[in-house]
Structure formats: C-alpha cells, structure tokens
Amino acid sequence: MNIVDRMNDVRMRYGTYDLNKWNTNLALKDYFEQKMGKDLYEAVGTHK
C-alpha cells in the first residue's frame, strides 16, 4: 500500500489525519527518494 493510500485509510477510519503529519510524511518520502535516486517503492521492491 502506498503512503497516500495508507494515510487516507487512517483518515477514513478515524475521521481525521493531521495535515502537518501528512505533509511531513510526504516530505520524508521525497527526501529519501532524492537520497536514493529512485522511487521508494522501487527501492523496497513493492508496487505503488
């Protein structure tokens, strides 16, 4: 499951998902993708 789908799932189950946490999670994903030079899901062997 990709990160956005997971955060949406949490939001649907609990009614909310903190916007700062949402943005931080996506920023961390982008940060590590830039460091690796590839898509996170490709690096860990999963599909988006």
mmCIF entry with sequence, helices, sheets and N, C-alpha, C, O atoms, coordinates in Angstrom:
data_MODEL
# 
_entry.id   MODEL 
# 
_entity.id                         1 
_entity.type                       polymer 
_entity.pdbx_number_of_molecules   1 
# 
_entity_poly.entity_id                      1 
_entity_poly.type                           'polypeptide(L)' 
_entity_poly.nstd_linkage                   no 
_entity_poly.nstd_monomer                   no 
_entity_poly.pdbx_seq_one_letter_code       MNIVDRMNDVRMRYGTYDLNKWNTNLALKDYFEQKMGKDLYEAVGTHK 
_entity_poly.pdbx_seq_one_letter_code_can   MNIVDRMNDVRMRYGTYDLNKWNTNLALKDYFEQKMGKDLYEAVGTHK 
_entity_poly.pdbx_strand_id                 A 
# 
loop_
_entity_poly_seq.entity_id 
_entity_poly_seq.num 
_entity_poly_seq.mon_id 
_entity_poly_seq.hetero 
1 1  MET n 
1 2  ASN n 
1 3  ILE n 
1 4  VAL n 
1 5  ASP n 
1 6  ARG n 
1 7  MET n 
1 8  ASN n 
1 9  ASP n 
1 10 VAL n 
1 11 ARG n 
1 12 MET n 
1 13 ARG n 
1 14 TYR n 
1 15 GLY n 
1 16 THR n 
1 17 TYR n 
1 18 ASP n 
1 19 LEU n 
1 20 ASN n 
1 21 LYS n 
1 22 TRP n 
1 23 ASN n 
1 24 THR n 
1 25 ASN n 
1 26 LEU n 
1 27 ALA n 
1 28 LEU n 
1 29 LYS n 
1 30 ASP n 
1 31 TYR n 
1 32 PHE n 
1 33 GLU n 
1 34 GLN n 
1 35 LYS n 
1 36 MET n 
1 37 GLY n 
1 38 LYS n 
1 39 ASP n 
1 40 LEU n 
1 41 TYR n 
1 42 GLU n 
1 43 ALA n 
1 44 VAL n 
1 45 GLY n 
1 46 THR n 
1 47 HIS n 
1 48 LYS n 
# 
_struct_asym.id          A 
_struct_asym.entity_id   1 
# 
loop_
_struct_conf.conf_type_id 
_struct_conf.id 
_struct_conf.pdbx_PDB_helix_id 
_struct_conf.beg_label_comp_id 
_struct_conf.beg_label_asym_id 
_struct_conf.beg_label_seq_id 
_struct_conf.pdbx_beg_PDB_ins_code 
_struct_conf.end_label_comp_id 
_struct_conf.end_label_asym_id 
_struct_conf.end_label_seq_id 
_struct_conf.pdbx_end_PDB_ins_code 
_struct_conf.beg_auth_comp_id 
_struct_conf.beg_auth_asym_id 
_struct_conf.beg_auth_seq_id 
_struct_conf.end_auth_comp_id 
_struct_conf.end_auth_asym_id 
_struct_conf.end_auth_seq_id 
_struct_conf.pdbx_PDB_helix_class 
_struct_conf.details 
_struct_conf.pdbx_PDB_helix_length 
HELX_P HELX_P1 AA1 ILE A 3  ? TYR A 14 ? ILE A 3  TYR A 14 1 ? 12 
HELX_P HELX_P2 AA2 LEU A 19 ? MET A 36 ? LEU A 19 MET A 36 1 ? 18 
HELX_P HELX_P3 AA3 LEU A 40 ? VAL A 44 ? LEU A 40 VAL A 44 1 ? 5  
# 
_struct_conf_type.id          HELX_P 
_struct_conf_type.criteria    ? 
_struct_conf_type.reference   ? 
# 
loop_
_atom_site.group_PDB 
_atom_site.id 
_atom_site.type_symbol 
_atom_site.label_atom_id 
_atom_site.label_alt_id 
_atom_site.label_comp_id 
_atom_site.label_asym_id 
_atom_site.label_entity_id 
_atom_site.label_seq_id 
_atom_site.pdbx_PDB_ins_code 
_atom_site.Cartn_x 
_atom_site.Cartn_y 
_atom_site.Cartn_z 
_atom_site.occupancy 
_atom_site.B_iso_or_equiv 
_atom_site.pdbx_formal_charge 
_atom_site.auth_seq_id 
_atom_site.auth_comp_id 
_atom_site.auth_asym_id 
_atom_site.auth_atom_id 
_atom_site.pdbx_PDB_model_num 
ATOM 1   N N  . MET A 1 1  ? 0.852   -1.167 0.000  1.00 0.00 ? 1  MET A N  1 
ATOM 2   C CA . MET A 1 1  ? 0.000   0.000  0.000  1.00 0.00 ? 1  MET A CA 1 
ATOM 3   C C  . MET A 1 1  ? 0.903   1.236  0.000  1.00 0.00 ? 1  MET A C  1 
ATOM 4   O O  . MET A 1 1  ? 1.865   1.318  0.764  1.00 0.00 ? 1  MET A O  1 
ATOM 5   N N  . ASN A 1 2  ? 0.580   2.183  -0.858 1.00 0.00 ? 2  ASN A N  1 
ATOM 6   C CA . ASN A 1 2  ? 1.427   3.369  -0.871 1.00 0.00 ? 2  ASN A CA 1 
ATOM 7   C C  . ASN A 1 2  ? 1.063   4.304  0.274  1.00 0.00 ? 2  ASN A C  1 
ATOM 8   O O  . ASN A 1 2  ? 0.018   4.150  0.905  1.00 0.00 ? 2  ASN A O  1 
ATOM 9   N N  . ILE A 1 3  ? 1.920   5.260  0.532  1.00 0.00 ? 3  ILE A N  1 
ATOM 10  C CA . ILE A 1 3  ? 1.786   6.116  1.710  1.00 0.00 ? 3  ILE A CA 1 
ATOM 11  C C  . ILE A 1 3  ? 0.499   6.949  1.690  1.00 0.00 ? 3  ILE A C  1 
ATOM 12  O O  . ILE A 1 3  ? -0.136  7.123  2.730  1.00 0.00 ? 3  ILE A O  1 
ATOM 13  N N  . VAL A 1 4  ? 0.115   7.455  0.537  1.00 0.00 ? 4  VAL A N  1 
ATOM 14  C CA . VAL A 1 4  ? -1.098  8.276  0.451  1.00 0.00 ? 4  VAL A CA 1 
ATOM 15  C C  . VAL A 1 4  ? -2.332  7.411  0.707  1.00 0.00 ? 4  VAL A C  1 
ATOM 16  O O  . VAL A 1 4  ? -3.244  7.823  1.424  1.00 0.00 ? 4  VAL A O  1 
ATOM 17  N N  . ASP A 1 5  ? -2.360  6.221  0.125  1.00 0.00 ? 5  ASP A N  1 
ATOM 18  C CA . ASP A 1 5  ? -3.488  5.316  0.382  1.00 0.00 ? 5  ASP A CA 1 
ATOM 19  C C  . ASP A 1 5  ? -3.574  4.971  1.868  1.00 0.00 ? 5  ASP A C  1 
ATOM 20  O O  . ASP A 1 5  ? -4.666  4.917  2.434  1.00 0.00 ? 5  ASP A O  1 
ATOM 21  N N  . ARG A 1 6  ? -2.436  4.742  2.490  1.00 0.00 ? 6  ARG A N  1 
ATOM 22  C CA . ARG A 1 6  ? -2.412  4.402  3.914  1.00 0.00 ? 6  ARG A CA 1 
ATOM 23  C C  . ARG A 1 6  ? -2.928  5.566  4.758  1.00 0.00 ? 6  ARG A C  1 
ATOM 24  O O  . ARG A 1 6  ? -3.733  5.360  5.667  1.00 0.00 ? 6  ARG A O  1 
ATOM 25  N N  . MET A 1 7  ? -2.475  6.780  4.468  1.00 0.00 ? 7  MET A N  1 
ATOM 26  C CA . MET A 1 7  ? -2.925  7.937  5.240  1.00 0.00 ? 7  MET A CA 1 
ATOM 27  C C  . MET A 1 7  ? -4.413  8.186  5.023  1.00 0.00 ? 7  MET A C  1 
ATOM 28  O O  . MET A 1 7  ? -5.122  8.560  5.957  1.00 0.00 ? 7  MET A O  1 
ATOM 29  N N  . ASN A 1 8  ? -4.890  7.980  3.795  1.00 0.00 ? 8  ASN A N  1 
ATOM 30  C CA . ASN A 1 8  ? -6.329  8.110  3.531  1.00 0.00 ? 8  ASN A CA 1 
ATOM 31  C C  . ASN A 1 8  ? -7.131  7.066  4.298  1.00 0.00 ? 8  ASN A C  1 
ATOM 32  O O  . ASN A 1 8  ? -8.219  7.359  4.792  1.00 0.00 ? 8  ASN A O  1 
ATOM 33  N N  . ASP A 1 9  ? -6.603  5.854  4.401  1.00 0.00 ? 9  ASP A N  1 
ATOM 34  C CA . ASP A 1 9  ? -7.260  4.797  5.157  1.00 0.00 ? 9  ASP A CA 1 
ATOM 35  C C  . ASP A 1 9  ? -7.384  5.192  6.623  1.00 0.00 ? 9  ASP A C  1 
ATOM 36  O O  . ASP A 1 9  ? -8.441  5.019  7.230  1.00 0.00 ? 9  ASP A O  1 
ATOM 37  N N  . VAL A 1 10 ? -6.314  5.717  7.186  1.00 0.00 ? 10 VAL A N  1 
ATOM 38  C CA . VAL A 1 10 ? -6.347  6.165  8.586  1.00 0.00 ? 10 VAL A CA 1 
ATOM 39  C C  . VAL A 1 10 ? -7.363  7.287  8.746  1.00 0.00 ? 10 VAL A C  1 
ATOM 40  O O  . VAL A 1 10 ? -8.131  7.298  9.709  1.00 0.00 ? 10 VAL A O  1 
ATOM 41  N N  . ARG A 1 11 ? -7.372  8.232  7.809  1.00 0.00 ? 11 ARG A N  1 
ATOM 42  C CA . ARG A 1 11 ? -8.307  9.357  7.887  1.00 0.00 ? 11 ARG A CA 1 
ATOM 43  C C  . ARG A 1 11 ? -9.755  8.866  7.826  1.00 0.00 ? 11 ARG A C  1 
ATOM 44  O O  . ARG A 1 11 ? -10.615 9.369  8.550  1.00 0.00 ? 11 ARG A O  1 
ATOM 45  N N  . MET A 1 12 ? -10.022 7.888  6.964  1.00 0.00 ? 12 MET A N  1 
ATOM 46  C CA . MET A 1 12 ? -11.386 7.362  6.852  1.00 0.00 ? 12 MET A CA 1 
ATOM 47  C C  . MET A 1 12 ? -11.819 6.634  8.131  1.00 0.00 ? 12 MET A C  1 
ATOM 48  O O  . MET A 1 12 ? -12.968 6.751  8.555  1.00 0.00 ? 12 MET A O  1 
ATOM 49  N N  . ARG A 1 13 ? -10.901 5.887  8.737  1.00 0.00 ? 13 ARG A N  1 
ATOM 50  C CA . ARG A 1 13 ? -11.243 5.126  9.938  1.00 0.00 ? 13 ARG A CA 1 
ATOM 51  C C  . ARG A 1 13 ? -11.386 6.001  11.173 1.00 0.00 ? 13 ARG A C  1 
ATOM 52  O O  . ARG A 1 13 ? -12.246 5.749  12.017 1.00 0.00 ? 13 ARG A O  1 
ATOM 53  N N  . TYR A 1 14 ? -10.544 7.032  11.286 1.00 0.00 ? 14 TYR A N  1 
ATOM 54  C CA . TYR A 1 14 ? -10.544 7.859  12.486 1.00 0.00 ? 14 TYR A CA 1 
ATOM 55  C C  . TYR A 1 14 ? -11.151 9.239  12.281 1.00 0.00 ? 14 TYR A C  1 
ATOM 56  O O  . TYR A 1 14 ? -11.287 10.001 13.238 1.00 0.00 ? 14 TYR A O  1 
ATOM 57  N N  . GLY A 1 15 ? -11.517 9.572  11.050 1.00 0.00 ? 15 GLY A N  1 
ATOM 58  C CA . GLY A 1 15 ? -12.186 10.830 10.779 1.00 0.00 ? 15 GLY A CA 1 
ATOM 59  C C  . GLY A 1 15 ? -11.265 12.010 10.523 1.00 0.00 ? 15 GLY A C  1 
ATOM 60  O O  . GLY A 1 15 ? -11.723 13.069 10.094 1.00 0.00 ? 15 GLY A O  1 
ATOM 61  N N  . THR A 1 16 ? -9.992  11.847 10.776 1.00 0.00 ? 16 THR A N  1 
ATOM 62  C CA . THR A 1 16 ? -9.049  12.943 10.563 1.00 0.00 ? 16 THR A CA 1 
ATOM 63  C C  . THR A 1 16 ? -7.634  12.405 10.423 1.00 0.00 ? 16 THR A C  1 
ATOM 64  O O  . THR A 1 16 ? -7.335  11.282 10.828 1.00 0.00 ? 16 THR A O  1 
ATOM 65  N N  . TYR A 1 17 ? -6.780  13.218 9.848  1.00 0.00 ? 17 TYR A N  1 
ATOM 66  C CA . TYR A 1 17 ? -5.351  12.923 9.787  1.00 0.00 ? 17 TYR A CA 1 
ATOM 67  C C  . TYR A 1 17 ? -4.667  14.274 9.788  1.00 0.00 ? 17 TYR A C  1 
ATOM 68  O O  . TYR A 1 17 ? -4.891  15.084 8.888  1.00 0.00 ? 17 TYR A O  1 
ATOM 69  N N  . ASP A 1 18 ? -3.849  14.523 10.771 1.00 0.00 ? 18 ASP A N  1 
ATOM 70  C CA . ASP A 1 18 ? -3.201  15.813 10.944 1.00 0.00 ? 18 ASP A CA 1 
ATOM 71  C C  . ASP A 1 18 ? -2.457  16.236 9.669  1.00 0.00 ? 18 ASP A C  1 
ATOM 72  O O  . ASP A 1 18 ? -1.621  15.497 9.150  1.00 0.00 ? 18 ASP A O  1 
ATOM 73  N N  . LEU A 1 19 ? -2.776  17.436 9.179  1.00 0.00 ? 19 LEU A N  1 
ATOM 74  C CA . LEU A 1 19 ? -2.178  17.924 7.936  1.00 0.00 ? 19 LEU A CA 1 
ATOM 75  C C  . LEU A 1 19 ? -0.662  18.079 8.040  1.00 0.00 ? 19 LEU A C  1 
ATOM 76  O O  . LEU A 1 19 ? 0.055   17.791 7.082  1.00 0.00 ? 19 LEU A O  1 
ATOM 77  N N  . ASN A 1 20 ? -0.173  18.527 9.184  1.00 0.00 ? 20 ASN A N  1 
ATOM 78  C CA . ASN A 1 20 ? 1.283   18.653 9.356  1.00 0.00 ? 20 ASN A CA 1 
ATOM 79  C C  . ASN A 1 20 ? 1.964   17.286 9.279  1.00 0.00 ? 20 ASN A C  1 
ATOM 80  O O  . ASN A 1 20 ? 3.027   17.148 8.672  1.00 0.00 ? 20 ASN A O  1 
ATOM 81  N N  . LYS A 1 21 ? 1.350   16.287 9.893  1.00 0.00 ? 21 LYS A N  1 
ATOM 82  C CA . LYS A 1 21 ? 1.892   14.922 9.845  1.00 0.00 ? 21 LYS A CA 1 
ATOM 83  C C  . LYS A 1 21 ? 1.859   14.392 8.411  1.00 0.00 ? 21 LYS A C  1 
ATOM 84  O O  . LYS A 1 21 ? 2.812   13.766 7.948  1.00 0.00 ? 21 LYS A O  1 
ATOM 85  N N  . TRP A 1 22 ? 0.746   14.653 7.714  1.00 0.00 ? 22 TRP A N  1 
ATOM 86  C CA . TRP A 1 22 ? 0.597   14.237 6.318  1.00 0.00 ? 22 TRP A CA 1 
ATOM 87  C C  . TRP A 1 22 ? 1.743   14.814 5.477  1.00 0.00 ? 22 TRP A C  1 
ATOM 88  O O  . TRP A 1 22 ? 2.425   14.092 4.749  1.00 0.00 ? 22 TRP A O  1 
ATOM 89  N N  . ASN A 1 23 ? 1.936   16.126 5.597  1.00 0.00 ? 23 ASN A N  1 
ATOM 90  C CA . ASN A 1 23 ? 2.973   16.806 4.812  1.00 0.00 ? 23 ASN A CA 1 
ATOM 91  C C  . ASN A 1 23 ? 4.369   16.348 5.193  1.00 0.00 ? 23 ASN A C  1 
ATOM 92  O O  . ASN A 1 23 ? 5.236   16.215 4.330  1.00 0.00 ? 23 ASN A O  1 
ATOM 93  N N  . THR A 1 24 ? 4.594   16.106 6.476  1.00 0.00 ? 24 THR A N  1 
ATOM 94  C CA . THR A 1 24 ? 5.898   15.621 6.930  1.00 0.00 ? 24 THR A CA 1 
ATOM 95  C C  . THR A 1 24 ? 6.182   14.234 6.364  1.00 0.00 ? 24 THR A C  1 
ATOM 96  O O  . THR A 1 24 ? 7.301   13.962 5.930  1.00 0.00 ? 24 THR A O  1 
ATOM 97  N N  . ASN A 1 25 ? 5.187   13.361 6.365  1.00 0.00 ? 25 ASN A N  1 
ATOM 98  C CA . ASN A 1 25 ? 5.375   12.017 5.809  1.00 0.00 ? 25 ASN A CA 1 
ATOM 99  C C  . ASN A 1 25 ? 5.756   12.083 4.329  1.00 0.00 ? 25 ASN A C  1 
ATOM 100 O O  . ASN A 1 25 ? 6.652   11.367 3.882  1.00 0.00 ? 25 ASN A O  1 
ATOM 101 N N  . LEU A 1 26 ? 5.073   12.941 3.573  1.00 0.00 ? 26 LEU A N  1 
ATOM 102 C CA . LEU A 1 26 ? 5.384   13.060 2.146  1.00 0.00 ? 26 LEU A CA 1 
ATOM 103 C C  . LEU A 1 26 ? 6.750   13.699 1.934  1.00 0.00 ? 26 LEU A C  1 
ATOM 104 O O  . LEU A 1 26 ? 7.470   13.322 1.010  1.00 0.00 ? 26 LEU A O  1 
ATOM 105 N N  . ALA A 1 27 ? 7.118   14.665 2.780  1.00 0.00 ? 27 ALA A N  1 
ATOM 106 C CA . ALA A 1 27 ? 8.442   15.300 2.677  1.00 0.00 ? 27 ALA A CA 1 
ATOM 107 C C  . ALA A 1 27 ? 9.546   14.287 2.972  1.00 0.00 ? 27 ALA A C  1 
ATOM 108 O O  . ALA A 1 27 ? 10.580  14.280 2.306  1.00 0.00 ? 27 ALA A O  1 
ATOM 109 N N  . LEU A 1 28 ? 9.326   13.438 3.966  1.00 0.00 ? 28 LEU A N  1 
ATOM 110 C CA . LEU A 1 28 ? 10.315  12.398 4.277  1.00 0.00 ? 28 LEU A CA 1 
ATOM 111 C C  . LEU A 1 28 ? 10.464  11.408 3.123  1.00 0.00 ? 28 LEU A C  1 
ATOM 112 O O  . LEU A 1 28 ? 11.574  10.999 2.783  1.00 0.00 ? 28 LEU A O  1 
ATOM 113 N N  . LYS A 1 29 ? 9.351   11.034 2.536  1.00 0.00 ? 29 LYS A N  1 
ATOM 114 C CA . LYS A 1 29 ? 9.391   10.133 1.381  1.00 0.00 ? 29 LYS A CA 1 
ATOM 115 C C  . LYS A 1 29 ? 10.205  10.776 0.265  1.00 0.00 ? 29 LYS A C  1 
ATOM 116 O O  . LYS A 1 29 ? 11.084  10.134 -0.310 1.00 0.00 ? 29 LYS A O  1 
ATOM 117 N N  . ASP A 1 30 ? 9.921   12.032 -0.043 1.00 0.00 ? 30 ASP A N  1 
ATOM 118 C CA . ASP A 1 30 ? 10.666  12.747 -1.093 1.00 0.00 ? 30 ASP A CA 1 
ATOM 119 C C  . ASP A 1 30 ? 12.152  12.851 -0.757 1.00 0.00 ? 30 ASP A C  1 
ATOM 120 O O  . ASP A 1 30 ? 13.004  12.668 -1.627 1.00 0.00 ? 30 ASP A O  1 
ATOM 121 N N  . TYR A 1 31 ? 12.457  13.144 0.498  1.00 0.00 ? 31 TYR A N  1 
ATOM 122 C CA . TYR A 1 31 ? 13.844  13.269 0.940  1.00 0.00 ? 31 TYR A CA 1 
ATOM 123 C C  . TYR A 1 31 ? 14.618  11.976 0.670  1.00 0.00 ? 31 TYR A C  1 
ATOM 124 O O  . TYR A 1 31 ? 15.702  12.000 0.088  1.00 0.00 ? 31 TYR A O  1 
ATOM 125 N N  . PHE A 1 32 ? 14.051  10.863 1.097  1.00 0.00 ? 32 PHE A N  1 
ATOM 126 C CA . PHE A 1 32 ? 14.750  9.593  0.919  1.00 0.00 ? 32 PHE A CA 1 
ATOM 127 C C  . PHE A 1 32 ? 14.809  9.169  -0.546 1.00 0.00 ? 32 PHE A C  1 
ATOM 128 O O  . PHE A 1 32 ? 15.785  8.550  -0.971 1.00 0.00 ? 32 PHE A O  1 
ATOM 129 N N  . GLU A 1 33 ? 13.788  9.490  -1.309 1.00 0.00 ? 33 GLU A N  1 
ATOM 130 C CA . GLU A 1 33 ? 13.843  9.192  -2.741 1.00 0.00 ? 33 GLU A CA 1 
ATOM 131 C C  . GLU A 1 33 ? 14.975  9.974  -3.405 1.00 0.00 ? 33 GLU A C  1 
ATOM 132 O O  . GLU A 1 33 ? 15.678  9.437  -4.261 1.00 0.00 ? 33 GLU A O  1 
ATOM 133 N N  . GLN A 1 34 ? 15.151  11.218 -3.024 1.00 0.00 ? 34 GLN A N  1 
ATOM 134 C CA . GLN A 1 34 ? 16.244  12.012 -3.596 1.00 0.00 ? 34 GLN A CA 1 
ATOM 135 C C  . GLN A 1 34 ? 17.594  11.441 -3.186 1.00 0.00 ? 34 GLN A C  1 
ATOM 136 O O  . GLN A 1 34 ? 18.511  11.386 -4.006 1.00 0.00 ? 34 GLN A O  1 
ATOM 137 N N  . LYS A 1 35 ? 17.732  11.018 -1.941 1.00 0.00 ? 35 LYS A N  1 
ATOM 138 C CA . LYS A 1 35 ? 18.992  10.429 -1.464 1.00 0.00 ? 35 LYS A CA 1 
ATOM 139 C C  . LYS A 1 35 ? 19.314  9.133  -2.210 1.00 0.00 ? 35 LYS A C  1 
ATOM 140 O O  . LYS A 1 35 ? 20.470  8.875  -2.545 1.00 0.00 ? 35 LYS A O  1 
ATOM 141 N N  . MET A 1 36 ? 18.275  8.313  -2.470 1.00 0.00 ? 36 MET A N  1 
ATOM 142 C CA . MET A 1 36 ? 18.481  7.027  -3.142 1.00 0.00 ? 36 MET A CA 1 
ATOM 143 C C  . MET A 1 36 ? 18.575  7.173  -4.652 1.00 0.00 ? 36 MET A C  1 
ATOM 144 O O  . MET A 1 36 ? 19.152  6.325  -5.333 1.00 0.00 ? 36 MET A O  1 
ATOM 145 N N  . GLY A 1 37 ? 18.006  8.250  -5.167 1.00 0.00 ? 37 GLY A N  1 
ATOM 146 C CA . GLY A 1 37 ? 17.985  8.433  -6.605 1.00 0.00 ? 37 GLY A CA 1 
ATOM 147 C C  . GLY A 1 37 ? 16.973  7.538  -7.310 1.00 0.00 ? 37 GLY A C  1 
ATOM 148 O O  . GLY A 1 37 ? 17.086  7.280  -8.508 1.00 0.00 ? 37 GLY A O  1 
ATOM 149 N N  . LYS A 1 38 ? 15.982  7.068  -6.552 1.00 0.00 ? 38 LYS A N  1 
ATOM 150 C CA . LYS A 1 38 ? 14.932  6.243  -7.139 1.00 0.00 ? 38 LYS A CA 1 
ATOM 151 C C  . LYS A 1 38 ? 13.685  6.296  -6.274 1.00 0.00 ? 38 LYS A C  1 
ATOM 152 O O  . LYS A 1 38 ? 13.704  6.762  -5.135 1.00 0.00 ? 38 LYS A O  1 
ATOM 153 N N  . ASP A 1 39 ? 12.611  5.804  -6.852 1.00 0.00 ? 39 ASP A N  1 
ATOM 154 C CA . ASP A 1 39 ? 11.329  5.754  -6.165 1.00 0.00 ? 39 ASP A CA 1 
ATOM 155 C C  . ASP A 1 39 ? 11.410  4.838  -4.948 1.00 0.00 ? 39 ASP A C  1 
ATOM 156 O O  . ASP A 1 39 ? 12.016  3.770  -5.022 1.00 0.00 ? 39 ASP A O  1 
ATOM 157 N N  . LEU A 1 40 ? 10.816  5.237  -3.844 1.00 0.00 ? 40 LEU A N  1 
ATOM 158 C CA . LEU A 1 40 ? 10.834  4.459  -2.608 1.00 0.00 ? 40 LEU A CA 1 
ATOM 159 C C  . LEU A 1 40 ? 10.294  3.048  -2.812 1.00 0.00 ? 40 LEU A C  1 
ATOM 160 O O  . LEU A 1 40 ? 10.878  2.075  -2.336 1.00 0.00 ? 40 LEU A O  1 
ATOM 161 N N  . TYR A 1 41 ? 9.180   2.948  -3.523 1.00 0.00 ? 41 TYR A N  1 
ATOM 162 C CA . TYR A 1 41 ? 8.552   1.647  -3.715 1.00 0.00 ? 41 TYR A CA 1 
ATOM 163 C C  . TYR A 1 41 ? 9.422   0.732  -4.579 1.00 0.00 ? 41 TYR A C  1 
ATOM 164 O O  . TYR A 1 41 ? 9.435   -0.483 -4.387 1.00 0.00 ? 41 TYR A O  1 
ATOM 165 N N  . GLU A 1 42 ? 10.131  1.312  -5.511 1.00 0.00 ? 42 GLU A N  1 
ATOM 166 C CA . GLU A 1 42 ? 11.075  0.530  -6.315 1.00 0.00 ? 42 GLU A CA 1 
ATOM 167 C C  . GLU A 1 42 ? 12.230  0.039  -5.430 1.00 0.00 ? 42 GLU A C  1 
ATOM 168 O O  . GLU A 1 42 ? 12.683  -1.098 -5.562 1.00 0.00 ? 42 GLU A O  1 
ATOM 169 N N  . ALA A 1 43 ? 12.690  0.901  -4.541 1.00 0.00 ? 43 ALA A N  1 
ATOM 170 C CA . ALA A 1 43 ? 13.825  0.550  -3.666 1.00 0.00 ? 43 ALA A CA 1 
ATOM 171 C C  . ALA A 1 43 ? 13.489  -0.596 -2.718 1.00 0.00 ? 43 ALA A C  1 
ATOM 172 O O  . ALA A 1 43 ? 14.339  -1.438 -2.429 1.00 0.00 ? 43 ALA A O  1 
ATOM 173 N N  . VAL A 1 44 ? 12.255  -0.627 -2.239 1.00 0.00 ? 44 VAL A N  1 
ATOM 174 C CA . VAL A 1 44 ? 11.889  -1.684 -1.286 1.00 0.00 ? 44 VAL A CA 1 
ATOM 175 C C  . VAL A 1 44 ? 11.188  -2.863 -1.952 1.00 0.00 ? 44 VAL A C  1 
ATOM 176 O O  . VAL A 1 44 ? 10.790  -3.816 -1.282 1.00 0.00 ? 44 VAL A O  1 
ATOM 177 N N  . GLY A 1 45 ? 11.040  -2.796 -3.264 1.00 0.00 ? 45 GLY A N  1 
ATOM 178 C CA . GLY A 1 45 ? 10.511  -3.923 -4.012 1.00 0.00 ? 45 GLY A CA 1 
ATOM 179 C C  . GLY A 1 45 ? 9.003   -4.095 -3.922 1.00 0.00 ? 45 GLY A C  1 
ATOM 180 O O  . GLY A 1 45 ? 8.500   -5.216 -3.991 1.00 0.00 ? 45 GLY A O  1 
ATOM 181 N N  . THR A 1 46 ? 8.282   -2.993 -3.769 1.00 0.00 ? 46 THR A N  1 
ATOM 182 C CA . THR A 1 46 ? 6.822   -3.077 -3.754 1.00 0.00 ? 46 THR A CA 1 
ATOM 183 C C  . THR A 1 46 ? 6.262   -2.211 -4.873 1.00 0.00 ? 46 THR A C  1 
ATOM 184 O O  . THR A 1 46 ? 6.964   -1.389 -5.461 1.00 0.00 ? 46 THR A O  1 
ATOM 185 N N  . HIS A 1 47 ? 5.019   -2.411 -5.142 1.00 0.00 ? 47 HIS A N  1 
ATOM 186 C CA . HIS A 1 47 ? 4.367   -1.633 -6.190 1.00 0.00 ? 47 HIS A CA 1 
ATOM 187 C C  . HIS A 1 47 ? 3.581   -0.495 -5.568 1.00 0.00 ? 47 HIS A C  1 
ATOM 188 O O  . HIS A 1 47 ? 3.133   -0.587 -4.425 1.00 0.00 ? 47 HIS A O  1 
ATOM 189 N N  . LYS A 1 48 ? 3.418   0.572  -6.322 1.00 0.00 ? 48 LYS A N  1 
ATOM 190 C CA . LYS A 1 48 ? 2.646   1.712  -5.854 1.00 0.00 ? 48 LYS A CA 1 
ATOM 191 C C  . LYS A 1 48 ? 1.235   1.334  -5.790 1.00 0.00 ? 48 LYS A C  1 
ATOM 192 O O  . LYS A 1 48 ? 0.393   2.151  -5.417 1.00 0.00 ? 48 LYS A O  1 
# 
